Amino acid sequence: MDTSSPKPESPAGNVPEFSVAEISGAVRRTLEGAFGRVRVRGEITECKRYPSGHIYLSLKDENAKLESVIWKTAVARLSVQPENGVEVIATGRITTYADRSKYQMVIDRLEYAGEGALLARIEKLRAKLTAEGLFETARKRAIPALPRIVGVVTSEAGAVIQDIRTTIARRFPRRIILWPVPVQGAGAAERIAAAIEGFGRLAEGGPVPRPDVLIVARGGGSLEDLMAFNEEVVVRAAAACPIPLISAVGHETDTTLIDFAADRRAPTPTAAAEMAVPARAELLAALDQTGARLRGAATRQLRAAETVLLRLERRLPDIPARVTDYRRRLDEGGEALPGALRGFLRVKRDALAPLAVPHPRAGIAARRHALQLLESRQTAALARRVQRGRGQRALAAFSAAPLLGLLRERRARLEGVARQLEALSYNAILARGFALVRDAAGDPLTRAADVAPGARLSISFADGQVAATAEDGSAKKRGKPAAPRQGSLL
């Protein structure tokens, strides 16, 4: 229903008059009718993603620029994520934006514009990741020699998984865990990266065993078909994977960025399976060869040792003869041992005989005499002490002259007794040239008849003792001295 005011008569009555909304709608219908669905080739520029999820960008070439939009409902279905500077072929429809009198393209599909654009994008990403060090050789890890479990990231419907299973079963049967993913198309890169990260997050000993080696594979195809393995998200997931990873994407001539990030690159999925597990027949043959070499080496070592032992045996003496000789010498020594002991004692006794060793009895008698003398002196001193205590008053009553006379008298008497004692002591007699003869028991000998021939004697002089042996102690054999003759009185 038209609510506008009546239009005045126009001089040119054959020219229709439109409102702004009518003309905008007419233009929109014209554009959408003429360009219902189009494919536009151009370079992405001014690309910006808004919080709402929509992406606004422009497609340009050397002569013009076309503003475009990708609604958030179509973003998830894109096989190529828009980036500035990438040449793409956009598929969508042309429409208008009436508020600003502008036309724009609503894009629902993106694809790279030929291999040149793809290769340029791949090379740009490769240079970026190389600068970050993701492709360094030092990051590469060794593949386990014999893994228990092999993880595979590939499509479950293709021939790749069958080739891998057949190869592993033929070479060395191992358990295989498949994480099925799409290998091309929209969302394939994200699914592949999620599978690699999922394998890496598996815990040791968990309900799902963690693989020892991981294979990421797909069959051959065009560059566009392999682009999922050139995406940055896949390359970073492969570089960060904690499990040794083998990439087997395409054929031998195909190269993707995941090949640089993987620990090993296989030209085909079959070759990747051969890298993952060894050939059992080859291992058995190597074991047999190694066993033969070990047996040969052991045989050579034994022969060499036997030769050495034979040479040493020739140098060894006749052990039984040596033992017999030592046994005979031991018997002879045992028989001579009693006589040797007696001879040893005799030699030691003869060596001790010349030594002037006083008899213990003499020493004991001397010590006893000294003790008695000390005891008598102690008793006399004690008596004198008592008498001195008792006679202090009496001494005080005496005058000095009678006391001195008494002391002189007693001293003279003491000196006379000492002279008598000294004259009676045998030490004084020895000092005058006499000697004291004792037998081996230390008893004094006073007669020559008491001395037996060969007896051991101890002769004491004034300055010491001398040991002697009697040659003849018989008094009967000695000649009596002739009686002195009286001289003539004439």
C-alpha positions in Angstrom: 0.0 0.0 0.0 1.5 3.3 -1.1 1.2 6.0 1.6 3.1 8.7 -0.3 1.4 12.0 -1.2 -0.1 12.5 -4.7 2.5 13.2 -7.4 2.1 16.4 -9.3 1.8 16.3 -13.1 5.2 16.0 -14.7 6.0 17.6 -18.0 7.4 14.3 -19.1 4.6 11.9 -18.2 6.2 8.9 -19.7 9.2 8.8 -17.2 8.3 6.8 -14.1 9.1 8.1 -10.7 10.6 5.8 -7.9 11.3 6.1 -4.2 14.8 5.5 -2.8 13.7 2.1 -1.4 12.1 1.2 -4.8 15.1 2.0 -6.8 17.4 0.2 -4.3 15.2 -2.9 -4.4 15.1 -2.7 -8.2 18.9 -2.5 -8.4 19.3 -5.4 -6.0 16.8 -7.6 -7.9 18.6 -6.7 -11.1 22.0 -7.6 -9.8 20.9 -10.8 -8.2 19.0 -11.8 -11.3 21.9 -11.0 -13.6 24.5 -12.5 -11.4 22.7 -15.3 -9.5 25.8 -17.3 -8.7 29.3 -16.2 -9.8 32.9 -17.2 -9.4 35.3 -14.2 -9.0 39.1 -14.5 -9.1 41.1 -11.9 -7.1 43.6 -11.2 -4.3 42.2 -11.0 -0.8 42.8 -7.6 0.9 41.4 -5.8 3.9 40.4 -9.1 5.5 39.0 -8.7 9.0 37.2 -11.1 11.3 34.6 -9.5 13.6 33.5 -10.8 17.1 30.2 -11.7 15.6 31.9 -14.4 13.5 31.4 -12.6 10.1 34.5 -12.0 7.9 34.7 -8.8 5.8 37.2 -8.6 2.9 37.8 -7.2 -0.5 38.8 -9.0 -3.8 41.0 -6.9 -6.1 43.0 -7.1 -9.2 45.1 -4.5 -11.0 42.0 -2.5 -12.1 39.2 -2.8 -9.6 38.1 -3.9 -6.1 35.0 -5.8 -5.0 33.9 -5.6 -1.4 32.8 -9.0 0.0 31.5 -10.7 3.1 31.4 -14.2 4.5 28.7 -14.8 7.0 29.6 -16.9 10.1 27.3 -19.7 9.0 29.6 -20.2 5.9 32.9 -19.7 7.6 32.9 -23.2 9.2 32.4 -24.8 5.7 35.3 -23.0 4.0 38.1 -25.3 2.8 40.5 -22.2 2.6 40.8 -19.7 5.4 41.0 -16.2 3.9 44.3 -14.3 4.3 45.5 -11.0 3.0 47.7 -11.4 -0.1 46.3 -14.8 -1.2 44.9 -15.1 -4.7 41.6 -17.1 -4.5 38.5 -17.9 -6.5 35.5 -16.9 -4.5 32.1 -18.4 -5.3 28.9 -16.7 -4.2 26.3 -14.1 -5.2 26.2 -10.4 -5.9 23.9 -8.3 -3.8 23.6 -4.7 -2.6 23.9 -2.9 0.7 21.1 -0.4 0.5 22.1 1.7 3.6 25.3 2.8 1.8 24.2 2.4 -1.8 27.0 -0.2 -2.3 27.1 -3.6 -3.9 29.0 -6.5 -2.5 29.6 -10.2 -2.9 28.4 -12.7 -0.4 30.9 -15.6 -0.5 30.1 -19.1 0.5 33.1 -20.9 -0.9 36.8 -20.2 -1.4 39.6 -22.0 -3.2 43.1 -21.1 -4.2 43.5 -19.6 -7.7 45.8 -22.2 -9.3 49.0 -23.9 -8.2 51.0 -20.7 -8.4 49.0 -19.1 -5.6 49.1 -22.3 -3.5 52.9 -22.6 -3.9 53.4 -19.0 -3.0 51.3 -19.4 0.1 53.1 -22.7 1.1 56.5 -21.0 0.6 55.5 -18.1 2.7 54.4 -20.4 5.5 57.5 -22.5 5.2 59.8 -19.5 5.6 57.8 -18.4 8.6 58.0 -21.8 10.4 61.7 -22.2 9.4 62.5 -18.9 11.1 60.8 -20.2 14.2 63.0 -23.3 14.2 60.2 -25.9 13.8 62.1 -27.7 11.0 65.5 -27.9 12.8 67.3 -31.2 12.6 68.1 -31.2 16.3 64.3 -31.5 17.0 64.1 -34.9 15.1 63.8 -38.0 17.3 64.7 -41.6 16.5 62.0 -44.0 15.6 61.7 -46.9 18.1 63.4 -50.1 16.9 60.4 -52.3 17.8 57.2 -50.4 18.8 54.5 -52.2 20.7 51.7 -50.0 19.3 51.5 -48.0 16.0 49.1 -45.1 15.8 47.8 -44.1 12.4 46.1 -40.8 11.4 44.3 -41.2 8.0 41.0 -41.9 6.4 39.3 -45.2 7.4 37.8 -45.6 4.0 40.9 -45.3 1.8 43.4 -47.9 0.7 46.1 -46.3 2.8 45.1 -47.9 6.1 44.8 -51.3 4.3 48.4 -50.9 2.9 49.7 -50.0 6.3 47.9 -53.0 8.0 49.1 -55.4 5.4 52.7 -54.2 5.5 52.9 -54.4 9.3 51.3 -57.8 9.5 53.8 -59.1 6.9 56.9 -57.6 8.5 56.3 -57.8 12.2 52.7 -58.0 13.5 52.0 -55.1 15.9 48.8 -53.6 17.4 47.5 -50.7 15.3 45.2 -47.9 16.6 43.5 -45.8 13.9 42.2 -42.3 14.4 40.0 -41.7 11.4 40.0 -38.2 9.9 39.1 -36.6 6.6 42.2 -36.0 4.6 40.9 -33.2 2.3 38.1 -30.7 2.2 36.7 -28.3 4.7 37.8 -28.8 8.3 40.3 -31.6 7.3 43.3 -29.7 8.7 41.7 -29.1 12.0 40.6 -32.7 12.3 44.1 -34.0 11.5 45.7 -31.6 14.0 43.2 -32.7 16.6 44.0 -36.4 16.0 47.8 -35.8 16.4 47.3 -33.8 19.6 44.9 -36.5 20.8 47.4 -39.2 20.4 50.0 -37.1 22.2 47.6 -36.5 25.2 47.1 -40.2 25.8 48.5 -41.2 29.2 50.9 -44.1 29.7 48.9 -47.1 31.1 45.6 -45.5 30.4 42.5 -47.3 29.1 43.6 -46.4 25.5 47.3 -47.4 25.1 49.6 -44.7 23.9 51.3 -45.5 20.6 55.1 -45.7 20.4 55.2 -44.3 16.9 52.7 -42.3 14.9 52.0 -42.4 11.1 50.2 -39.5 9.4 49.3 -40.7 5.9 47.2 -40.2 2.8 47.3 -41.3 -0.8 48.4 -39.2 -3.8 46.5 -36.3 -5.3 46.7 -32.8 -6.6 48.2 -30.0 -4.8 44.8 -28.8 -3.8 44.0 -32.3 -2.4 47.1 -32.2 -0.2 46.6 -28.7 1.1 45.3 -29.9 4.4 48.8 -31.2 5.2 50.3 -27.7 4.4 48.1 -25.9 6.9 49.9 -24.2 9.8 47.7 -25.9 12.4 48.8 -29.4 11.2 52.5 -28.5 10.9 52.5 -27.1 14.4 50.7 -30.1 15.8 53.3 -32.4 14.1 56.2 -30.4 15.5 54.8 -30.4 19.0 53.8 -34.1 19.1 55.6 -36.0 21.9 55.4 -39.3 20.0 57.9 -39.9 17.1 56.0 -39.1 13.9 56.4 -40.4 10.4 54.7 -38.4 7.6 53.6 -40.3 4.5 51.5 -37.9 2.4 51.1 -38.4 -1.3 53.7 -40.1 -3.5 57.4 -39.9 -3.6 57.4 -36.7 -5.7 54.9 -34.9 -3.4 56.2 -32.7 -0.6 54.1 -31.1 2.1 55.1 -28.9 5.1 54.3 -31.7 7.5 57.2 -33.6 6.0 59.6 -31.0 7.3 58.1 -31.0 10.8 57.9 -34.9 11.1 60.7 -36.9 12.6 60.9 -39.1 9.4 59.4 -38.7 5.9 58.3 -41.7 4.0 57.7 -41.5 0.2 54.5 -43.7 0.5 52.3 -45.1 3.3 53.7 -48.5 2.6 57.2 -47.2 3.1 56.1 -45.5 6.4 54.9 -48.9 7.7 58.2 -50.4 6.8 60.0 -47.6 8.7 57.8 -48.1 11.7 58.4 -51.8 12.2 61.4 -54.0 11.3 61.2 -57.1 9.1 60.9 -60.2 11.4 62.7 -62.4 8.9 65.6 -59.9 8.6 65.8 -59.7 12.4 65.9 -63.5 12.7 68.6 -63.7 10.0 70.6 -60.9 11.7 70.2 -62.8 15.0 71.4 -66.1 13.4 74.3 -64.2 11.9 75.2 -62.6 15.2 74.9 -65.9 17.0 77.2 -67.5 14.5 79.7 -64.7 14.9 79.5 -65.0 18.7 80.0 -68.7 18.6 83.0 -68.3 16.3 84.5 -65.6 18.5 83.9 -67.8 21.6 85.6 -70.8 19.9 88.6 -68.6 18.9 88.9 -67.3 22.4 88.7 -70.8 23.9 91.4 -72.0 21.5 93.6 -69.1 22.3 93.2 -69.7 26.0 93.9 -73.4 25.6 97.1 -72.6 23.8 98.1 -70.2 26.6 97.4 -72.8 29.2 99.4 -75.4 27.4 102.3 -73.1 27.2 102.0 -72.3 30.9 101.7 -76.0 31.7 105.1 -76.7 30.2 106.6 -74.0 32.4 105.1 -75.4 35.6 107.3 -77.6 37.8 106.4 -81.3 38.6 104.0 -80.6 41.5 103.8 -84.2 42.8 107.6 -84.5 42.9 107.8 -81.1 44.7 105.2 -82.3 47.2 107.0 -85.6 47.8 110.3 -83.7 48.3 108.7 -81.3 50.8 107.1 -84.2 52.7 110.5 -86.0 53.0 112.1 -82.8 54.2 109.3 -82.3 56.7 109.8 -85.8 58.1 113.5 -85.3 58.4 113.0 -82.0 60.2 110.5 -83.6 62.6 113.0 -86.3 63.5 115.8 -83.8 64.2 113.5 -81.4 66.1 114.0 -82.9 69.7 117.8 -82.9 69.4 117.7 -79.4 68.0 115.6 -78.2 70.9 118.1 -79.7 73.4 121.0 -78.2 71.5 119.2 -74.8 71.4 118.7 -74.9 75.2 122.3 -75.9 75.7 123.6 -73.0 73.6 121.4 -70.6 75.4 122.6 -71.9 78.8 126.2 -71.6 77.8 125.5 -68.1 76.7 124.0 -67.2 80.0 126.7 -68.9 82.1 129.4 -66.1 81.8 127.0 -63.5 83.0 127.5 -62.4 86.7 124.0 -62.9 87.9 123.7 -62.9 91.7 121.6 -65.7 93.2 118.1 -64.6 94.3 118.8 -65.7 97.8 121.6 -63.3 98.3 119.4 -60.5 96.9 116.5 -61.5 99.2 118.9 -61.7 102.2 120.3 -58.3 101.4 116.8 -56.8 101.0 115.7 -58.4 104.3 118.8 -57.1 106.1 118.1 -53.6 104.8 114.5 -53.8 105.9 115.6 -54.9 109.4 118.0 -52.1 109.5 115.4 -49.6 108.5 113.0 -51.1 111.0 115.5 -50.8 113.8 116.4 -47.3 112.8 112.7 -46.4 112.8 112.2 -48.0 116.3 115.3 -46.1 117.6 114.1 -42.9 116.1 110.6 -43.3 117.6 112.2 -44.2 121.0 114.4 -41.1 120.8 111.4 -39.0 119.9 109.5 -40.3 122.9 112.5 -39.9 125.2 113.0 -36.4 123.8 109.5 -35.5 124.6 109.8 -37.0 128.1 113.2 -35.4 128.8 112.6 -31.9 127.6 111.9 -30.7 131.1 114.8 -32.7 132.5 117.1 -31.3 129.7 115.9 -27.9 130.5 117.1 -28.4 134.1 120.5 -29.5 133.1 123.2 -27.0 132.2 124.9 -27.0 128.9 128.2 -28.4 130.0 127.1 -31.7 131.5 124.9 -32.3 128.3 127.7 -31.7 125.9 129.9 -34.0 127.9 127.2 -36.7 127.7 126.9 -36.2 124.0 130.6 -36.5 123.5 130.7 -39.7 125.5 127.9 -41.3 123.6 129.4 -40.2 120.2 132.7 -41.8 121.2 131.0 -45.0 122.2 129.0 -45.0 118.9 132.1 -44.5 116.8 133.8 -47.4 118.6 130.9 -49.7 118.0 130.9 -48.6 114.3 134.6 -49.4 114.0 134.1 -52.8 115.6 131.2 -53.4 113.2 133.2 -52.3 110.2 136.2 -54.5 111.4 133.8 -57.5 111.7 132.1 -56.9 108.2 133.2 -59.2 105.4 133.2 -56.2 103.1 136.3 -54.9 104.9 137.9 -58.3 104.6 137.2 -58.3 100.9 138.7 -54.8 100.6 141.9 -56.2 102.1 142.3 -58.7 99.2 140.2 -61.6 100.2 137.3 -63.1 98.2 134.0 -64.8 98.9 133.3 -68.0 97.0 129.7 -69.2 96.5 128.3 -72.2 94.7 125.6 -72.3 92.1 122.9 -72.1 94.8 124.5 -69.0 96.3 125.8 -70.7 99.5 129.3 -69.7 100.7 132.0 -72.3 100.3 134.6 -72.4 103.0 136.5 -75.5 102.1 138.1 -76.7 98.9 136.8 -80.2 99.4 133.3 -78.9 98.9 134.0 -77.8 95.4 133.3 -80.5 92.7 135.2 -80.5 89.4 133.4 -78.4 86.7 131.2 -76.7 89.3 129.9 -73.3 88.5 131.3 -70.8 91.1 130.6 -67.1 91.9 133.5 -65.2 93.4 132.7 -61.9 95.1 135.3 -59.2 95.3 135.1 -55.8 96.9 134.0 -54.2 93.6 131.9 -56.9 92.1 131.4 -60.6 91.2 133.0 -62.9 88.7 131.7 -66.3 87.5 134.2 -69.2 87.4 134.3 -72.9 86.8 136.3 -75.2 89.1 139.0 -77.3 87.4 139.8 -79.6 90.4 138.1 -79.3 93.8 139.6 -82.4 95.4 141.8 -81.5 98.3 143.4 -85.0 98.3 145.0 -84.4 94.9 146.6 -81.3 96.1 150.2 -81.6 97.6 150.5 -80.6 101.2 153.0 -77.8 101.7 156.3 -78.9 103.2 156.7 -78.1 106.9 159.2 -75.3 107.4 162.6 -76.4 108.5 164.1 -74.9 111.6 167.3 -73.2 110.9 170.5 -74.2 112.5 171.2 -72.5 115.7 174.8 -72.8 115.0 
